[in-house]
Amino acid sequence: MKFGIVARRDKEEALKLAYRVYDFLKVSGYEVVVDSETYENFPHFKKEDVIPLEDFDVDFIIAIGGDGTILRIEHKTKKDIPILSINMGTLGFLTEVEPPETFFAINRLLEGDYYIDERIKLRTYINGENKVPDALNEVAILTGVPGKIIHLRYYIDGGLADEVRADGLVVSTPTGSTGYAMSAGGPFVDPRLDTIIIVPLLPLPRTSVPMIVPGNSTVDVRLVTDREIVMAIDGQYYEYLPPDVEIRIKKSPRKTKFVRFTKEIYPKYTMRIKERH
């Protein structure tokens, strides 16, 4: 069994815990690699065990950080590697294990006492080409000029669904329904469902409403006005796009896989939603 370790780069407690996990697994006789960005911020790992995240080819990744750390893993890894996530962030919607439970959780993983929770992702095509990361949470199409709205139309499976004048449009997975989509007025959607959520961001006038469509739907977005836009993927990747751009969003063939120890969904989500709001 081979492990990869990735830690939040700006928090010393996360980096120290990452080293303790690394040392525990090495002493236990397992093969372990550490991503190069973690090493750059905490250069105590053995140099021969350090590789770029893009080159990870392991059985499991142990992520020590918050949701941002998980999104960094998802944007850079080339394989669908199961992630055991240790929450060293703030709310941690994507994480399950708290720091004091770290080694108990790792031992359960080593004993095979876990299950894999799979989450859908969204793939974005810009003018017919896919050159951006898949989204675990959402693809947000935003005005490129603060204070100015954008005028766009979006189509579901080729048919016009709505014409929107707004600050933007959020196209979300169920996993991302507790993020930007919820802040924009969208619903909480059970992350086990195979759906896509579409939420206009501050529409004017308020005639456009959030929509939930089947997960196998294709969402096409076209701008009406001559204004540059910004496309944000999971709040981690940004790209400026011209007004004549053609954007297509659909379910990715890839999935995010989490190592889980409980199948309870609602207690954690409702508690963290209340904390957030």
Buried (B, 14 or more C-beta within 10 A) or exposed (E): EEBBBBBBBEBEEBBBBBBEBBEBBBEEEBEBBBBBBBBEBBEEBEEEBBBEBEEBEBEBBBBBBBBBBBBBBBBBBEEBBBBBBBBBBEBBBBBBBEEEBBEEBBEBBBEEEBEEBEBBBBBBBBEEEEEBBBBBBBBBBBBBEEEEBBBBBBBBEEEEBBEBBBBBBBBBBBBBBBBBBBEBBBEBBEBEBEBBBBBBBEBEEEEBEBBBBEBEBBBBBBBEEEBBBBBBBBBBBEBEBEBEBEBBBBBBEBBBBBBBBEEEEEEBBEEBBEEEE
